[in-house]
Amino acid sequence: MTEPRTLTLISRAYCHLCREMEAALQPLLTEYDVTLEVRDADADPALASYDEWVPVLLMGKTELCHYFLDEAAVRTALAGG
């Protein structure tokens, strides 16, 4: 049995780009059976380096995109390429 895959979205509560990226991700999460962990950049000092880059989408420690969803990059990463 394979372990569930997770994408991490570094976000902020008041960020409209963050909400837009999270909404745009929903079909991909379903299609690839992936979970999304949303982490608040303002609530976790360990995420301070992402300050001006949010939203940032990560797969593990690899940044897939920031500001706007790069669907092609996410699909490539989820497909294992």
C-alpha positions as protocol buffer text, in pm:
chain_id: "A"
residue {
  index: 1
  type: MET
  ca { x: 0 y: 0 z: 0 }
}
residue {
  index: 2
  type: THR
  ca { x: 140 y: 339 z: -98 }
}
residue {
  index: 3
  type: GLU
  ca { x: 147 y: 626 z: 144 }
}
residue {
  index: 4
  type: PRO
  ca { x: -96 y: 911 z: 68 }
}
residue {
  index: 5
  type: ARG
  ca { x: 62 y: 1201 z: -114 }
}
residue {
  index: 6
  type: THR
  ca { x: 33 y: 1550 z: 24 }
}
residue {
  index: 7
  type: LEU
  ca { x: 80 y: 1894 z: -124 }
}
residue {
  index: 8
  type: THR
  ca { x: 149 y: 2182 z: 114 }
}
residue {
  index: 9
  type: LEU
  ca { x: 10 y: 2528 z: 50 }
}
residue {
  index: 10
  type: ILE
  ca { x: 186 y: 2808 z: 239 }
}
residue {
  index: 11
  type: SER
  ca { x: -90 y: 3061 z: 277 }
}
residue {
  index: 12
  type: ARG
  ca { x: -228 y: 3358 z: 470 }
}
residue {
  index: 13
  type: ALA
  ca { x: -583 y: 3405 z: 596 }
}
residue {
  index: 14
  type: TYR
  ca { x: -626 y: 3745 z: 427 }
}
residue {
  index: 15
  type: CYS
  ca { x: -459 y: 3654 z: 96 }
}
residue {
  index: 16
  type: HIS
  ca { x: -690 y: 3644 z: -207 }
}
residue {
  index: 17
  type: LEU
  ca { x: -425 y: 3476 z: -423 }
}
residue {
  index: 18
  type: CYS
  ca { x: -399 y: 3203 z: -159 }
}
residue {
  index: 19
  type: ARG
  ca { x: -774 y: 3139 z: -169 }
}
residue {
  index: 20
  type: GLU
  ca { x: -766 y: 3135 z: -549 }
}
residue {
  index: 21
  type: MET
  ca { x: -480 y: 2883 z: -560 }
}
residue {
  index: 22
  type: GLU
  ca { x: -651 y: 2659 z: -306 }
}
residue {
  index: 23
  type: ALA
  ca { x: -974 y: 2663 z: -509 }
}
residue {
  index: 24
  type: ALA
  ca { x: -790 y: 2597 z: -836 }
}
residue {
  index: 25
  type: LEU
  ca { x: -615 y: 2298 z: -677 }
}
residue {
  index: 26
  type: GLN
  ca { x: -936 y: 2118 z: -582 }
}
residue {
  index: 27
  type: PRO
  ca { x: -988 y: 1934 z: -914 }
}
residue {
  index: 28
  type: LEU
  ca { x: -625 y: 1817 z: -917 }
}
residue {
  index: 29
  type: LEU
  ca { x: -650 y: 1691 z: -560 }
}
residue {
  index: 30
  type: THR
  ca { x: -947 y: 1478 z: -657 }
}
residue {
  index: 31
  type: GLU
  ca { x: -801 y: 1362 z: -988 }
}
residue {
  index: 32
  type: TYR
  ca { x: -470 y: 1249 z: -833 }
}
residue {
  index: 33
  type: ASP
  ca { x: -609 y: 1146 z: -492 }
}
residue {
  index: 34
  type: VAL
  ca { x: -381 y: 1388 z: -310 }
}
residue {
  index: 35
  type: THR
  ca { x: -439 y: 1568 z: 18 }
}
residue {
  index: 36
  type: LEU
  ca { x: -369 y: 1935 z: 77 }
}
residue {
  index: 37
  type: GLU
  ca { x: -214 y: 2069 z: 393 }
}
residue {
  index: 38
  type: VAL
  ca { x: -263 y: 2444 z: 430 }
}
residue {
  index: 39
  type: ARG
  ca { x: -9 y: 2615 z: 655 }
}
residue {
  index: 40
  type: ASP
  ca { x: -38 y: 2976 z: 769 }
}
residue {
  index: 41
  type: ALA
  ca { x: 283 y: 3169 z: 702 }
}
residue {
  index: 42
  type: ASP
  ca { x: 194 y: 3417 z: 977 }
}
residue {
  index: 43
  type: ALA
  ca { x: 131 y: 3153 z: 1243 }
}
residue {
  index: 44
  type: ASP
  ca { x: 452 y: 2954 z: 1201 }
}
residue {
  index: 45
  type: PRO
  ca { x: 791 y: 3126 z: 1240 }
}
residue {
  index: 46
  type: ALA
  ca { x: 952 y: 2839 z: 1046 }
}
residue {
  index: 47
  type: LEU
  ca { x: 771 y: 2966 z: 736 }
}
residue {
  index: 48
  type: ALA
  ca { x: 908 y: 3322 z: 759 }
}
residue {
  index: 49
  type: SER
  ca { x: 1123 y: 3269 z: 449 }
}
residue {
  index: 50
  type: TYR
  ca { x: 805 y: 3248 z: 239 }
}
residue {
  index: 51
  type: ASP
  ca { x: 689 y: 3592 z: 358 }
}
residue {
  index: 52
  type: GLU
  ca { x: 645 y: 3776 z: 28 }
}
residue {
  index: 53
  type: TRP
  ca { x: 610 y: 3466 z: -190 }
}
residue {
  index: 54
  type: VAL
  ca { x: 272 y: 3335 z: -66 }
}
residue {
  index: 55
  type: PRO
  ca { x: 91 y: 3147 z: -184 }
}
residue {
  index: 56
  type: VAL
  ca { x: 361 y: 2883 z: -230 }
}
residue {
  index: 57
  type: LEU
  ca { x: 276 y: 2527 z: -327 }
}
residue {
  index: 58
  type: LEU
  ca { x: 518 y: 2255 z: -219 }
}
residue {
  index: 59
  type: MET
  ca { x: 545 y: 1884 z: -280 }
}
residue {
  index: 60
  type: GLY
  ca { x: 775 y: 1771 z: -4 }
}
residue {
  index: 61
  type: LYS
  ca { x: 1046 y: 2037 z: -1 }
}
residue {
  index: 62
  type: THR
  ca { x: 1014 y: 2109 z: -372 }
}
residue {
  index: 63
  type: GLU
  ca { x: 844 y: 2435 z: -468 }
}
residue {
  index: 64
  type: LEU
  ca { x: 600 y: 2372 z: -753 }
}
residue {
  index: 65
  type: CYS
  ca { x: 476 y: 2728 z: -792 }
}
residue {
  index: 66
  type: HIS
  ca { x: 406 y: 3054 z: -613 }
}
residue {
  index: 67
  type: TYR
  ca { x: 158 y: 3342 z: -657 }
}
residue {
  index: 68
  type: PHE
  ca { x: -47 y: 3149 z: -916 }
}
residue {
  index: 69
  type: LEU
  ca { x: -112 y: 2782 z: -978 }
}
residue {
  index: 70
  type: ASP
  ca { x: 113 y: 2631 z: -1243 }
}
residue {
  index: 71
  type: GLU
  ca { x: -115 y: 2343 z: -1335 }
}
residue {
  index: 72
  type: ALA
  ca { x: 136 y: 2187 z: -1575 }
}
residue {
  index: 73
  type: ALA
  ca { x: 409 y: 2180 z: -1309 }
}
residue {
  index: 74
  type: VAL
  ca { x: 172 y: 2029 z: -1053 }
}
residue {
  index: 75
  type: ARG
  ca { x: 51 y: 1764 z: -1298 }
}
residue {
  index: 76
  type: THR
  ca { x: 409 y: 1674 z: -1388 }
}
residue {
  index: 77
  type: ALA
  ca { x: 506 y: 1641 z: -1021 }
}
residue {
  index: 78
  type: LEU
  ca { x: 197 y: 1435 z: -936 }
}
residue {
  index: 79
  type: ALA
  ca { x: 249 y: 1209 z: -1235 }
}
residue {
  index: 80
  type: GLY
  ca { x: 598 y: 1135 z: -1108 }
}
residue {
  index: 81
  type: GLY
  ca { x: 785 y: 1325 z: -1374 }
}
